[in-house]
Amino acid sequence: MNRKLFPVLLATSMMMLGCASARMYPVRGPLASESPHAVYPAKITGLLYSGDLKITVANGEVCRGHWTLVKGGNSADAAPADATPSSATEDNSVAEGMPAAWDTVYGQGYYLAHVLGQRLYAHAMVTGNHGTILNVEFYRLNNATNVPSDFHGVAKDNRGDIFKLAF
């Protein structure tokens, strides 16, 4: 095996087979106006096309859900035809206003210019044990090296908050 290729394959395998830690930072909404800003930990696990997501939010509420790749990715890395993401996944970005959340966090036009069409683009609906519902999306840059800065994400809750998801 090519020695230069091995570290890339190892990093990809660890990310896809293991878990990733992330943090959610409020950027707009009621939580963003609080001082100091809260930071919420997230744990993402999974294998290739789907996995689980756990986020602990205000007052220790635990939110859990399942992430799947968004249909319509543009490469061989996208889920195979027989992989069936949750029925909410296909059009969930538009239905839930997630393109606007991407633009709020990263700048006007970001969703169209950088997110739409990514090969590794995932969505999750995460529900908490005290009524919080979060729509979460994240993606890995095409041709990325699997370092944390190669992953970007956003979340939007049912209480009017928009978050940046940092890996």
Backbone as ProteinMPNN parsed JSONL, in Angstrom:
{"seq_chain_A": "MNRKLFPVLLATSMMMLGCASARMYPVRGPLASESPHAVYPAKITGLLYSGDLKITVANGEVCRGHWTLVKGGNSADAAPADATPSSATEDNSVAEGMPAAWDTVYGQGYYLAHVLGQRLYAHAMVTGNHGTILNVEFYRLNNATNVPSDFHGVAKDNRGDIFKLAF", "coords_chain_A": {"N_chain_A": [[0.849, -1.186, 0.0], [0.462, 2.227, -0.688], [2.404, 4.452, 1.132], [1.771, 7.116, 1.593], [-0.946, 7.221, 1.262], [-2.007, 5.715, 3.324], [-2.313, 7.181, 5.93], [-4.49, 8.849, 5.308], [-6.541, 7.019, 4.696], [-6.709, 5.744, 7.183], [-7.545, 7.866, 8.879], [-10.034, 8.436, 7.703], [-11.378, 6.001, 8.118], [-11.446, 5.926, 10.944], [-13.086, 8.131, 11.495], [-15.467, 7.436, 10.2], [-16.143, 4.98, 11.35], [-15.997, 5.32, 14.069], [-16.571, 7.741, 16.512], [-17.505, 11.17, 16.713], [-16.801, 14.21, 18.327], [-18.52, 17.196, 19.048], [-19.43, 20.681, 19.363], [-22.106, 22.842, 20.168], [-22.893, 26.141, 19.419], [-24.854, 28.88, 20.275], [-26.083, 31.18, 17.87], [-28.107, 32.826, 17.025], [-31.221, 33.91, 18.296], [-33.128, 33.302, 21.367], [-31.247, 32.052, 23.17], [-28.815, 33.005, 22.238], [-28.757, 35.591, 23.086], [-28.224, 35.49, 25.744], [-25.879, 35.925, 28.424], [-23.133, 34.608, 30.056], [-22.6, 32.969, 26.842], [-24.046, 29.813, 26.291], [-22.553, 26.606, 25.784], [-23.061, 23.679, 24.084], [-22.519, 20.224, 24.36], [-22.012, 17.692, 21.851], [-22.338, 14.403, 20.544], [-21.466, 12.37, 17.939], [-22.076, 9.418, 16.333], [-21.542, 6.589, 14.195], [-21.797, 4.695, 11.103], [-20.689, 4.902, 7.972], [-23.298, 5.58, 6.248], [-25.195, 6.398, 8.062], [-26.124, 7.075, 11.509], [-25.993, 7.739, 15.051], [-26.957, 10.524, 17.12], [-26.257, 12.539, 19.857], [-27.094, 15.126, 21.974], [-26.546, 17.341, 24.593], [-28.459, 19.74, 26.057], [-29.708, 22.892, 27.388], [-30.217, 22.978, 30.93], [-29.482, 20.332, 31.282], [-30.952, 18.678, 29.613], [-31.315, 15.868, 27.574], [-30.923, 15.201, 24.24], [-31.724, 13.084, 21.602], [-31.165, 11.374, 18.523], [-31.274, 10.162, 15.111], [-29.0, 10.238, 12.475], [-28.855, 10.582, 8.927], [-27.539, 10.284, 5.606], [-28.238, 12.889, 3.318], [-30.398, 12.479, 0.65], [-29.479, 12.733, -2.786], [-26.877, 13.467, -2.905], [-23.797, 13.953, -4.709], [-22.033, 11.855, -5.605], [-20.06, 8.822, -5.608], [-19.729, 8.412, -2.947], [-22.124, 8.905, -1.786], [-25.119, 7.583, -0.298], [-25.989, 4.219, -1.18], [-28.393, 3.107, -3.66], [-30.115, 1.303, -2.441], [-30.032, 2.003, 0.203], [-32.014, 3.395, 2.656], [-32.792, 6.376, 3.727], [-34.318, 8.146, 6.5], [-37.777, 8.994, 6.067], [-38.221, 11.674, 6.401], [-35.907, 12.875, 5.678], [-35.344, 13.456, 2.934], [-36.518, 15.943, 1.833], [-36.183, 17.587, 3.944], [-34.444, 19.724, 4.559], [-35.316, 22.014, 3.12], [-38.001, 22.087, 3.906], [-37.855, 22.547, 6.646], [-36.52, 24.938, 6.853], [-33.73, 24.952, 6.887], [-31.719, 25.772, 4.978], [-31.693, 28.572, 5.347], [-30.745, 28.681, 7.951], [-28.093, 27.77, 7.621], [-27.128, 29.929, 6.094], [-27.428, 31.995, 7.949], [-25.547, 31.321, 9.912], [-23.079, 31.012, 8.504], [-22.995, 32.941, 6.489], [-24.56, 34.893, 3.889], [-25.871, 33.084, 1.16], [-24.333, 30.834, 1.551], [-25.323, 28.188, 1.862], [-26.235, 27.409, -0.751], [-23.851, 27.746, -2.21], [-21.916, 26.151, -0.903], [-22.917, 23.91, 0.578], [-25.144, 22.469, -0.551], [-25.303, 19.654, -2.596], [-23.016, 18.458, -1.647], [-21.046, 15.534, -1.049], [-20.905, 14.104, 1.385], [-23.234, 14.772, 3.287], [-25.337, 15.298, 5.867], [-28.379, 14.81, 7.772], [-30.327, 15.239, 10.731], [-33.069, 14.683, 12.916], [-33.537, 15.564, 16.081], [-34.664, 14.751, 19.261], [-35.558, 15.863, 22.515], [-35.793, 14.941, 26.038], [-37.341, 16.752, 27.361], [-38.939, 18.133, 25.651], [-37.538, 19.605, 23.692], [-36.796, 20.041, 20.276], [-34.566, 19.47, 17.729], [-33.321, 20.301, 14.552], [-30.663, 19.125, 12.798], [-27.821, 19.574, 10.8], [-24.949, 18.535, 8.992], [-21.832, 18.534, 7.194], [-19.112, 17.193, 5.277], [-16.347, 18.65, 3.78], [-15.816, 18.318, 0.267], [-13.107, 16.409, -1.006], [-11.691, 16.519, 1.363], [-9.501, 16.231, 4.258], [-10.236, 14.981, 6.542], [-9.827, 16.268, 9.005], [-10.917, 18.057, 11.935], [-11.651, 20.684, 11.065], [-12.606, 20.28, 8.543], [-15.232, 19.643, 8.655], [-18.5, 20.938, 8.856], [-21.374, 22.401, 10.429], [-24.831, 22.986, 11.343], [-27.582, 23.821, 13.498], [-31.025, 23.953, 14.413], [-33.498, 24.866, 16.661], [-36.768, 24.177, 18.146], [-37.438, 26.395, 19.533], [-36.703, 28.757, 18.477], [-33.963, 29.145, 18.231], [-30.777, 29.269, 16.618], [-27.903, 27.419, 15.846], [-24.322, 27.089, 15.636], [-22.502, 24.313, 14.676], [-19.639, 22.993, 15.773], [-16.837, 21.047, 15.09]], "CA_chain_A": [[0.0, 0.0, 0.0], [1.171, 3.498, -0.749], [2.549, 4.987, 2.491], [1.123, 8.423, 1.671], [-2.386, 7.005, 1.28], [-2.403, 5.071, 4.568], [-2.878, 8.077, 6.949], [-5.806, 9.331, 4.863], [-7.48, 5.911, 4.893], [-6.864, 5.541, 8.623], [-8.379, 8.951, 9.41], [-11.393, 8.243, 7.197], [-11.951, 4.854, 8.824], [-11.728, 6.29, 12.333], [-14.229, 9.042, 11.526], [-16.679, 6.776, 9.76], [-16.463, 3.866, 12.219], [-15.989, 5.711, 15.459], [-17.478, 8.811, 16.884], [-16.939, 12.513, 16.663], [-17.328, 15.146, 19.318], [-18.775, 18.531, 18.515], [-20.042, 21.614, 20.299], [-23.082, 23.74, 19.555], [-22.835, 27.512, 19.919], [-25.998, 29.671, 19.785], [-25.705, 32.378, 17.119], [-29.289, 33.676, 16.887], [-32.361, 33.456, 19.08], [-33.104, 33.611, 22.8], [-30.016, 31.61, 23.841], [-27.691, 33.832, 21.786], [-28.765, 36.87, 23.803], [-27.796, 35.267, 27.125], [-24.459, 36.11, 28.664], [-22.296, 34.134, 28.961], [-23.235, 32.02, 25.919], [-23.924, 28.399, 26.625], [-21.965, 25.727, 24.787], [-23.691, 22.383, 24.29], [-21.745, 19.137, 23.77], [-22.691, 16.74, 20.977], [-21.579, 13.206, 20.191], [-21.977, 11.806, 16.697], [-21.532, 8.095, 16.061], [-22.171, 6.003, 13.024], [-21.055, 3.914, 10.137], [-20.885, 5.218, 6.564], [-24.443, 6.328, 5.748], [-26.108, 6.808, 9.121], [-25.625, 6.876, 12.856], [-26.749, 8.359, 16.127], [-26.534, 11.847, 17.558], [-26.689, 12.859, 21.223], [-26.745, 16.495, 22.334], [-27.05, 17.761, 25.894], [-28.772, 21.17, 25.969], [-29.98, 23.613, 28.636], [-30.727, 22.262, 32.104], [-29.133, 18.917, 31.214], [-31.858, 17.906, 28.752], [-30.607, 15.031, 26.614], [-31.619, 15.066, 22.96], [-31.175, 11.975, 20.827], [-31.775, 11.151, 17.221], [-30.551, 9.354, 14.134], [-28.639, 10.997, 11.284], [-28.696, 9.863, 7.668], [-27.107, 11.13, 4.501], [-29.316, 13.502, 2.559], [-30.46, 11.98, -0.729], [-29.145, 13.735, -3.787], [-25.449, 13.737, -2.941], [-23.376, 13.841, -6.096], [-20.857, 11.034, -5.848], [-20.085, 7.437, -5.172], [-19.756, 8.4, -1.491], [-23.503, 9.031, -1.338], [-25.727, 6.311, 0.068], [-26.413, 3.433, -2.324], [-29.821, 3.197, -3.965], [-30.926, 0.506, -1.529], [-30.023, 2.604, 1.538], [-33.233, 4.178, 2.753], [-32.796, 7.32, 4.829], [-35.636, 8.405, 7.052], [-38.648, 9.659, 5.11], [-38.149, 13.119, 6.599], [-34.608, 13.383, 5.252], [-35.248, 13.887, 1.545], [-36.798, 17.35, 1.618], [-36.241, 18.202, 5.258], [-33.729, 20.997, 4.604], [-36.176, 23.084, 2.652], [-39.225, 22.104, 4.708], [-37.592, 23.043, 7.987], [-35.798, 26.207, 6.818], [-32.318, 24.789, 7.19], [-30.83, 26.62, 4.17], [-31.584, 29.885, 5.999], [-29.876, 28.512, 9.128], [-26.721, 27.76, 7.108], [-26.778, 31.295, 5.701], [-27.318, 32.792, 9.173], [-24.309, 30.982, 10.611], [-21.858, 31.126, 7.699], [-23.054, 34.06, 5.552], [-25.562, 34.83, 2.82], [-25.54, 32.274, -0.005], [-23.438, 29.725, 1.906], [-25.968, 26.892, 1.612], [-26.185, 27.107, -2.183], [-22.478, 27.713, -2.709], [-21.011, 25.212, -0.25], [-23.525, 22.742, 1.212], [-25.956, 21.73, -1.511], [-24.527, 18.825, -3.507], [-21.871, 17.806, -1.005], [-21.159, 14.075, -1.012], [-21.17, 13.663, 2.751], [-24.134, 15.798, 3.822], [-26.247, 14.52, 6.71], [-29.446, 15.498, 8.496], [-30.93, 14.505, 11.854], [-34.106, 15.284, 13.751], [-33.134, 15.137, 17.411], [-35.686, 15.144, 20.231], [-35.133, 15.819, 23.906], [-36.724, 14.38, 27.015], [-38.139, 17.835, 27.939], [-39.67, 18.822, 24.598], [-36.725, 20.276, 22.673], [-36.627, 19.374, 18.987], [-33.485, 20.093, 16.955], [-32.921, 19.863, 13.224], [-29.213, 19.244, 12.757], [-27.198, 19.195, 9.538], [-23.505, 18.694, 8.926], [-21.234, 17.975, 6.0], [-17.656, 17.173, 5.163], [-15.913, 19.254, 2.524], [-15.289, 17.419, -0.755], [-11.637, 16.346, -1.054], [-11.183, 16.906, 2.676], [-8.512, 15.343, 4.863], [-10.839, 14.458, 7.767], [-9.505, 16.97, 10.236], [-12.163, 18.685, 12.385], [-12.04, 21.881, 10.308], [-13.225, 19.854, 7.288], [-16.635, 19.394, 8.92], [-19.271, 22.125, 9.22], [-22.733, 22.027, 10.751], [-25.752, 23.928, 11.958], [-28.763, 23.236, 14.133], [-32.122, 24.889, 14.639], [-34.43, 24.23, 17.589], [-38.174, 24.576, 18.095], [-37.617, 27.563, 20.408], [-36.215, 29.939, 17.784], [-32.508, 29.277, 18.306], [-29.942, 28.705, 15.546], [-26.6, 27.098, 16.41], [-23.205, 26.627, 14.836], [-21.997, 23.044, 15.146], [-18.192, 22.983, 15.543], [-16.241, 19.733, 15.356]], "C_chain_A": [[0.891, 1.245, 0.0], [1.215, 4.126, 0.642], [1.897, 6.355, 2.651], [-0.385, 8.282, 1.787], [-2.863, 6.443, 2.625], [-2.97, 6.024, 5.625], [-4.267, 8.601, 6.584], [-6.86, 8.247, 5.078], [-7.737, 5.648, 6.373], [-7.777, 6.601, 9.228], [-9.824, 8.796, 8.965], [-12.075, 7.103, 7.938], [-12.323, 5.204, 10.251], [-12.959, 7.18, 12.416], [-15.52, 8.305, 11.203], [-17.088, 5.637, 10.691], [-16.628, 4.272, 13.673], [-17.02, 6.76, 15.783], [-16.735, 10.137, 16.8], [-17.583, 13.338, 17.763], [-17.495, 16.498, 18.651], [-19.35, 19.386, 19.639], [-21.002, 22.494, 19.521], [-23.018, 25.089, 20.246], [-24.043, 28.277, 19.402], [-25.522, 30.929, 19.075], [-26.887, 33.319, 16.898], [-30.429, 33.055, 17.692], [-32.191, 33.767, 20.547], [-31.805, 33.211, 23.499], [-28.807, 32.454, 23.452], [-27.622, 35.156, 22.532], [-28.35, 36.725, 25.265], [-26.288, 35.488, 27.25], [-24.108, 35.445, 29.987], [-23.068, 33.137, 28.091], [-23.01, 30.594, 26.403], [-23.254, 27.659, 25.467], [-22.489, 24.334, 25.096], [-22.88, 21.283, 23.611], [-22.614, 18.202, 22.933], [-21.755, 15.567, 20.696], [-22.252, 12.579, 18.982], [-21.288, 10.472, 16.474], [-22.171, 7.573, 14.783], [-21.208, 5.301, 12.114], [-21.524, 4.28, 8.738], [-22.085, 6.107, 6.264], [-25.412, 6.803, 6.82], [-25.478, 6.545, 10.481], [-26.495, 7.602, 13.858], [-26.116, 9.68, 16.544], [-27.113, 12.085, 18.948], [-26.176, 14.253, 21.553], [-27.341, 16.787, 23.708], [-27.222, 19.279, 25.852], [-29.077, 21.726, 27.355], [-30.605, 22.719, 29.707], [-30.491, 20.761, 32.04], [-30.057, 18.062, 30.371], [-31.039, 17.151, 27.711], [-31.477, 14.841, 25.381], [-30.929, 13.972, 22.154], [-31.914, 11.854, 19.503], [-30.844, 10.342, 16.34], [-30.247, 10.221, 12.926], [-28.537, 10.056, 10.092], [-28.176, 10.832, 6.616], [-28.329, 11.659, 3.775], [-29.266, 12.941, 1.148], [-30.104, 13.099, -1.681], [-27.693, 14.141, -3.754], [-24.932, 13.425, -4.334], [-22.141, 12.988, -6.302], [-21.081, 9.605, -5.412], [-20.099, 7.338, -3.658], [-21.172, 8.49, -0.954], [-24.065, 7.644, -1.068], [-26.144, 5.55, -1.178], [-27.924, 3.491, -2.483], [-30.672, 2.403, -2.983], [-30.869, 1.006, -0.09], [-31.219, 3.532, 1.618], [-33.166, 5.103, 3.946], [-34.21, 7.532, 5.335], [-36.46, 9.202, 6.064], [-38.578, 11.166, 5.234], [-36.893, 13.72, 5.991], [-34.641, 14.044, 3.888], [-35.442, 15.381, 1.355], [-36.782, 18.138, 2.922], [-35.542, 19.554, 5.309], [-34.633, 22.148, 4.226], [-37.396, 23.212, 3.556], [-38.995, 22.741, 6.071], [-36.779, 24.338, 8.011], [-34.317, 26.105, 7.107], [-31.388, 25.566, 6.25], [-30.639, 28.002, 4.792], [-30.697, 29.803, 7.242], [-28.41, 28.485, 8.709], [-26.268, 29.179, 6.777], [-26.633, 32.215, 6.917], [-25.97, 32.557, 9.849], [-23.067, 31.337, 9.791], [-21.867, 32.27, 6.681], [-24.025, 33.816, 4.406], [-25.049, 34.021, 1.624], [-24.684, 31.057, 0.286], [-24.045, 28.373, 1.547], [-25.858, 26.507, 0.138], [-24.759, 26.933, -2.688], [-21.636, 26.579, -2.139], [-21.64, 23.916, 0.254], [-24.254, 21.868, 0.208], [-25.069, 20.964, -2.481], [-23.295, 18.187, -2.906], [-22.108, 16.298, -0.943], [-21.537, 13.57, 0.376], [-21.928, 14.775, 3.475], [-25.238, 15.069, 4.569], [-27.252, 15.407, 7.429], [-29.938, 14.602, 9.635], [-32.032, 15.344, 12.471], [-33.859, 14.696, 15.137], [-34.168, 15.635, 18.416], [-35.175, 14.937, 21.655], [-36.204, 15.273, 24.827], [-37.528, 15.453, 27.747], [-38.797, 18.693, 26.866], [-38.855, 19.561, 23.557], [-36.64, 19.406, 21.42], [-35.578, 20.163, 18.214], [-33.403, 19.466, 15.573], [-31.436, 20.135, 13.15], [-28.727, 18.807, 11.378], [-25.698, 19.417, 9.635], [-23.004, 18.075, 7.635], [-19.729, 18.001, 6.117], [-17.305, 17.748, 3.806], [-15.465, 18.175, 1.545], [-13.773, 17.524, -0.765], [-11.0, 16.756, 0.268], [-10.214, 15.858, 3.208], [-8.982, 14.756, 6.19], [-10.278, 15.046, 9.051], [-10.777, 17.699, 10.658], [-12.594, 19.899, 11.574], [-12.66, 21.542, 8.956], [-14.722, 19.623, 7.439], [-17.312, 20.684, 9.373], [-20.687, 21.67, 9.533], [-23.52, 23.152, 11.379], [-26.884, 23.153, 12.61], [-29.783, 24.347, 14.365], [-33.112, 24.188, 15.561], [-35.842, 24.785, 17.443], [-38.471, 25.764, 19.0], [-37.042, 28.837, 19.785], [-34.718, 30.15, 17.826], [-31.845, 28.626, 17.081], [-28.535, 28.559, 16.117], [-25.575, 26.794, 15.336], [-22.715, 25.345, 15.474], [-20.52, 22.986, 14.78], [-17.619, 21.645, 15.971], [-14.841, 19.9, 15.911]], "O_chain_A": [[1.948, 1.27, 0.631], [0.17, 4.313, 1.266], [1.506, 6.714, 3.761], [-1.038, 9.153, 2.362], [-4.006, 6.674, 3.017], [-4.024, 5.723, 6.186], [-5.118, 8.774, 7.456], [-7.946, 8.527, 5.584], [-8.868, 5.36, 6.766], [-8.68, 6.278, 10.0], [-10.742, 9.001, 9.759], [-13.23, 7.23, 8.342], [-13.395, 4.826, 10.725], [-13.79, 7.006, 13.308], [-16.545, 8.52, 11.85], [-18.279, 5.353, 10.811], [-17.343, 3.608, 14.423], [-18.181, 6.674, 15.383], [-15.505, 10.194, 16.815], [-18.762, 13.175, 18.078], [-16.701, 16.888, 17.795], [-19.704, 18.891, 20.708], [-20.75, 22.849, 18.369], [-23.078, 25.187, 21.472], [-24.249, 28.325, 18.19], [-24.675, 31.66, 19.588], [-26.684, 34.499, 16.61], [-30.573, 31.835, 17.755], [-31.225, 34.42, 20.939], [-31.31, 33.961, 24.34], [-27.876, 32.605, 24.243], [-26.562, 35.777, 22.607], [-28.146, 37.726, 25.952], [-25.53, 35.267, 26.306], [-24.776, 35.725, 30.982], [-24.051, 32.54, 28.53], [-21.926, 30.232, 26.86], [-23.383, 28.056, 24.309], [-22.379, 23.858, 26.227], [-22.58, 21.383, 22.422], [-23.777, 17.951, 23.249], [-20.537, 15.73, 20.622], [-23.449, 12.294, 18.997], [-20.06, 10.401, 16.429], [-23.214, 8.063, 14.35], [-19.993, 5.304, 12.312], [-22.661, 3.984, 8.372], [-21.9, 7.303, 6.042], [-26.355, 7.535, 6.519], [-24.445, 5.886, 10.591], [-27.605, 8.028, 13.54], [-24.924, 9.919, 16.35], [-28.3, 11.863, 19.188], [-24.983, 14.533, 21.432], [-28.515, 16.507, 23.951], [-26.258, 20.015, 25.64], [-28.746, 21.111, 28.368], [-31.408, 21.832, 29.417], [-31.217, 19.993, 32.672], [-29.96, 16.836, 30.407], [-30.175, 17.727, 27.05], [-32.616, 14.381, 25.469], [-29.704, 13.944, 22.042], [-33.096, 12.177, 19.381], [-29.777, 9.899, 16.764], [-31.146, 10.877, 12.4], [-28.179, 8.887, 10.233], [-28.353, 12.045, 6.728], [-29.333, 10.961, 3.636], [-28.207, 12.929, 0.52], [-30.388, 14.268, -1.42], [-27.289, 15.051, -4.478], [-25.585, 12.689, -5.074], [-21.275, 13.352, -7.097], [-22.146, 9.237, -4.918], [-20.446, 6.287, -3.119], [-21.406, 8.183, 0.215], [-23.536, 6.647, -1.56], [-26.606, 6.159, -2.143], [-28.644, 3.875, -1.562], [-31.816, 2.77, -2.714], [-31.59, 0.486, 0.762], [-31.417, 4.369, 0.737], [-33.449, 4.683, 5.068], [-35.18, 7.146, 4.683], [-35.915, 10.001, 5.302], [-38.851, 11.874, 4.265], [-36.813, 14.934, 5.805], [-34.025, 15.093, 3.699], [-34.584, 16.029, 0.757], [-37.319, 19.244, 2.985], [-35.993, 20.448, 6.025], [-34.705, 23.148, 4.94], [-37.781, 24.32, 3.93], [-39.885, 23.417, 6.588], [-36.387, 24.793, 9.086], [-33.705, 27.084, 7.532], [-30.327, 25.995, 6.704], [-29.534, 28.543, 4.763], [-29.976, 30.751, 7.551], [-27.569, 29.104, 9.361], [-25.161, 29.583, 7.133], [-25.799, 33.121, 6.908], [-25.33, 33.504, 10.306], [-22.111, 31.899, 10.325], [-20.836, 32.541, 6.065], [-24.273, 32.677, 4.011], [-23.94, 34.244, 1.138], [-24.337, 30.315, -0.633], [-23.363, 27.511, 0.993], [-25.433, 25.397, -0.183], [-24.496, 26.056, -3.511], [-20.732, 26.089, -2.816], [-20.944, 22.906, 0.348], [-24.008, 20.665, 0.128], [-24.187, 21.543, -3.114], [-22.592, 17.444, -3.591], [-23.245, 15.848, -0.8], [-22.398, 12.701, 0.512], [-21.341, 15.6, 4.176], [-25.993, 14.303, 3.969], [-27.009, 16.59, 7.663], [-29.963, 13.377, 9.517], [-31.933, 16.569, 12.536], [-33.96, 13.486, 15.338], [-34.508, 16.817, 18.419], [-34.464, 13.977, 21.953], [-37.37, 15.156, 24.451], [-38.308, 15.136, 28.645], [-39.172, 19.837, 27.123], [-39.429, 20.102, 22.613], [-36.439, 18.194, 21.5], [-35.69, 21.38, 18.065], [-33.415, 18.243, 15.438], [-30.994, 21.254, 13.41], [-29.173, 17.787, 10.852], [-25.235, 20.361, 10.276], [-23.655, 17.208, 7.052], [-19.153, 18.721, 6.932], [-17.901, 17.374, 2.795], [-14.805, 17.216, 1.945], [-13.218, 18.603, -0.557], [-9.888, 17.283, 0.285], [-10.119, 14.75, 2.681], [-8.206, 14.102, 6.887], [-10.261, 14.373, 10.081], [-11.643, 17.94, 9.817], [-13.793, 20.127, 11.409], [-13.19, 22.429, 8.287], [-15.414, 19.425, 6.441], [-16.759, 21.433, 10.179], [-21.16, 20.678, 8.98], [-22.965, 24.131, 11.877], [-27.11, 21.981, 12.31], [-29.434, 25.52, 14.494], [-33.524, 23.059, 15.294], [-36.073, 25.743, 16.706], [-39.635, 26.104, 19.212], [-36.906, 29.86, 20.455], [-34.242, 31.233, 17.487], [-32.288, 27.59, 16.586], [-28.034, 29.46, 16.789], [-25.914, 26.304, 14.259], [-22.53, 25.29, 16.69], [-20.181, 22.936, 13.597], [-17.881, 21.169, 17.076], [-14.17, 18.909, 16.2]]}, "name": "protein", "num_of_chains": 1, "seq": "MNRKLFPVLLATSMMMLGCASARMYPVRGPLASESPHAVYPAKITGLLYSGDLKITVANGEVCRGHWTLVKGGNSADAAPADATPSSATEDNSVAEGMPAAWDTVYGQGYYLAHVLGQRLYAHAMVTGNHGTILNVEFYRLNNATNVPSDFHGVAKDNRGDIFKLAF"}
